[in-house]
Amino acid sequence: MTPTLDGKVAIVTGGASGLGLGIVRRFVDAGASVVIADIDAAGRQLAGECGGRARFERVDVSSAEDVSAVVDAAVRHFGGLDVMVNNAGISSTMHRSFLQADLSDFAKVMSVNVLGVMLGTREAARYMAGHDGGSIINVASIGGLQAGGGVMTYRASKAAVIHFSRSVATELAPLGISVNCLAPGGVPTPILASSVPGLAPEAVDKFVQKTREKMRRDRPLPLEGTPEDVGEAALYFAAATRTAGMVLAVDGGTSARESA
Ligand SMILES: NC(=O)c1ccc[n+]([C@@H]2O[C@H](COP(=O)([O-])OP(=O)(O)OC[C@H]3O[C@@H](n4cnc5c(N)ncnc54)[C@H](O)[C@@H]3O)[C@@H](O)[C@H]2O)c1
């Protein structure tokens, strides 16, 4: 049976682009009302395309005030909050060797990828604890499961999301709140190009093309990953009430291999 979110209210952070956009569309299709919580106003147009079942709120997930305000907005406009997807995330800058990494983006990456997820979990759980519970889905990455090079701060941030989610799941489950984690594999979205700032457009295109080829090679399933795959997996956790503390790799089998 296809899970339904009829009558449910969800917030999707980072819902204006990429995987978040895939989750927003899947949730709206499944019957939910969705708040698209993003720092990028592109989410306003997406909300307009969802026929009254979505609204955009400008949110910086690393701000406790913003995150608290978006929970209030969901309750005010749609009457409650059943599902929180902490999906917003950024890449760290790619380095050829960790010896050359200046780590100048460390605080920014950690504040969006880790603090943002922790604030989203806390603010949603504060509401859900007094309103029959709910489901919280934190988007990590197979970069937080598998060792590998290139983007150490990003990998460290995603490993932190996984450990935080499993830990907080044990504390929130008795309150009727299920916290689970998605660990997507590579999906071509704007985040790829953002890991190589300062390159000329042709060099960025070449980088994205090479990265996509590697991502395809690494997947046992011979299909490139898509935002729809991640939307489907998010729907499972959104509708499930009997799983908590799980980490679901949505990666076509990539992380089942020995190494990245
Ligand atoms: N694309 C992949 O290959 C991949 C793989 C594994 C995990 N992920 C994770 O999936 C999530 C979504 O990534 P994506 O690939 O869709 O990237 P994306 O760049 O397409 O989308 C990220 C969204 O987050 C928003 N955002 C960034 N900083 C924000 C902030 N401070 N507050 C609110 N919104 C903010 C952006 O505006 C954007 O809409 C991220 O957490 C990413 O780490 C992506």
The ligand as an SDF file (V2000), in Angstrom:
LIG
                    3D

 44 48  0  0  0  0  0  0  0  0999 V2000
   23.1750   15.8570   -3.8970 N   0  0  0  0  0  0  0  0  0  0  0  0
   23.8430   14.8910   -3.3160 C   0  0  0  0  0  0  0  0  0  0  0  0
   24.6090   14.1640   -3.9710 O   0  0  0  0  0  0  0  0  0  0  0  0
   23.6860   14.6360   -1.8470 C   0  0  0  0  0  0  0  0  0  0  0  0
   24.1400   13.4010   -1.3480 C   0  0  0  0  0  0  0  0  0  0  0  0
   24.0150   13.1390   -0.0040 C   0  0  0  0  0  0  0  0  0  0  0  0
   23.4350   14.0700    0.8370 C   0  0  0  0  0  0  0  0  0  0  0  0
   23.0110   15.2570    0.3300 N   0  0  0  0  0  0  0  0  0  0  0  0
   22.4120   16.1930    1.2890 C   0  0  0  0  0  0  0  0  0  0  0  0
   21.1080   16.5000    0.8680 O   0  0  0  0  0  0  0  0  0  0  0  0
   20.7390   17.7830    1.3430 C   0  0  0  0  0  0  0  0  0  0  0  0
   20.2150   18.5990    0.1700 C   0  0  0  0  0  0  0  0  0  0  0  0
   21.2810   18.7860   -0.7610 O   0  0  0  0  0  0  0  0  0  0  0  0
   21.0380   19.0410   -2.3130 P   0  0  0  0  0  0  0  0  0  0  0  0
   21.9160   18.1330   -3.0360 O   0  0  0  0  0  0  0  0  0  0  0  0
   19.5960   19.0470   -2.5930 O   0  0  0  0  0  0  0  0  0  0  0  0
   21.6790   20.5030   -2.4340 O   0  0  0  0  0  0  0  0  0  0  0  0
   21.0710   21.8510   -3.0570 P   0  0  0  0  0  0  0  0  0  0  0  0
   22.2030   22.8150   -2.9990 O   0  0  0  0  0  0  0  0  0  0  0  0
   20.4010   21.5780   -4.3440 O   0  0  0  0  0  0  0  0  0  0  0  0
   19.9460   22.2480   -2.0010 O   0  0  0  0  0  0  0  0  0  0  0  0
   20.2440   22.6920   -0.7150 C   0  0  0  0  0  0  0  0  0  0  0  0
   19.1460   23.6490   -0.2710 C   0  0  0  0  0  0  0  0  0  0  0  0
   19.4510   24.0610    1.0760 O   0  0  0  0  0  0  0  0  0  0  0  0
   19.2560   25.4750    1.1440 C   0  0  0  0  0  0  0  0  0  0  0  0
   20.0790   26.0390    2.2120 N   0  0  0  0  0  0  0  0  0  0  0  0
   21.4270   26.1550    2.2630 C   0  0  0  0  0  0  0  0  0  0  0  0
   21.7980   26.7560    3.3940 N   0  0  0  0  0  0  0  0  0  0  0  0
   20.6600   27.0180    4.0950 C   0  0  0  0  0  0  0  0  0  0  0  0
   20.3910   27.6270    5.3470 C   0  0  0  0  0  0  0  0  0  0  0  0
   21.3710   28.1080    6.1170 N   0  0  0  0  0  0  0  0  0  0  0  0
   19.1070   27.7150    5.7520 N   0  0  0  0  0  0  0  0  0  0  0  0
   18.1020   27.2540    4.9650 C   0  0  0  0  0  0  0  0  0  0  0  0
   18.2920   26.6770    3.7670 N   0  0  0  0  0  0  0  0  0  0  0  0
   19.5640   26.5670    3.3460 C   0  0  0  0  0  0  0  0  0  0  0  0
   19.6800   25.9900   -0.2300 C   0  0  0  0  0  0  0  0  0  0  0  0
   19.1710   27.2910   -0.4830 O   0  0  0  0  0  0  0  0  0  0  0  0
   19.1020   24.9300   -1.1380 C   0  0  0  0  0  0  0  0  0  0  0  0
   17.7710   25.2150   -1.4990 O   0  0  0  0  0  0  0  0  0  0  0  0
   21.9900   18.3800    2.0010 C   0  0  0  0  0  0  0  0  0  0  0  0
   21.9240   18.2060    3.3830 O   0  0  0  0  0  0  0  0  0  0  0  0
   23.0950   17.5440    1.3860 C   0  0  0  0  0  0  0  0  0  0  0  0
   24.2360   17.5050    2.2010 O   0  0  0  0  0  0  0  0  0  0  0  0
   23.1180   15.5710   -0.9890 C   0  0  0  0  0  0  0  0  0  0  0  0
  1  2  1  0
  2  3  2  0
  2  4  1  0
  4  5  1  0
  4 44  2  0
  5  6  2  0
  6  7  1  0
  7  8  2  0
  8  9  1  0
  8 44  1  0
  9 10  1  0
  9 42  1  0
 10 11  1  0
 11 12  1  0
 11 40  1  0
 12 13  1  0
 13 14  1  0
 14 15  2  0
 14 16  1  0
 14 17  1  0
 17 18  1  0
 18 19  2  0
 18 20  1  0
 18 21  1  0
 21 22  1  0
 22 23  1  0
 23 24  1  0
 23 38  1  0
 24 25  1  0
 25 26  1  0
 25 36  1  0
 26 27  1  0
 26 35  1  0
 27 28  2  0
 28 29  1  0
 29 30  1  0
 29 35  2  0
 30 31  1  0
 30 32  2  0
 32 33  1  0
 33 34  2  0
 34 35  1  0
 36 37  1  0
 36 38  1  0
 38 39  1  0
 40 41  1  0
 40 42  1  0
 42 43  1  0
M  CHG  2   8   1  16  -1
M  END
$$$$
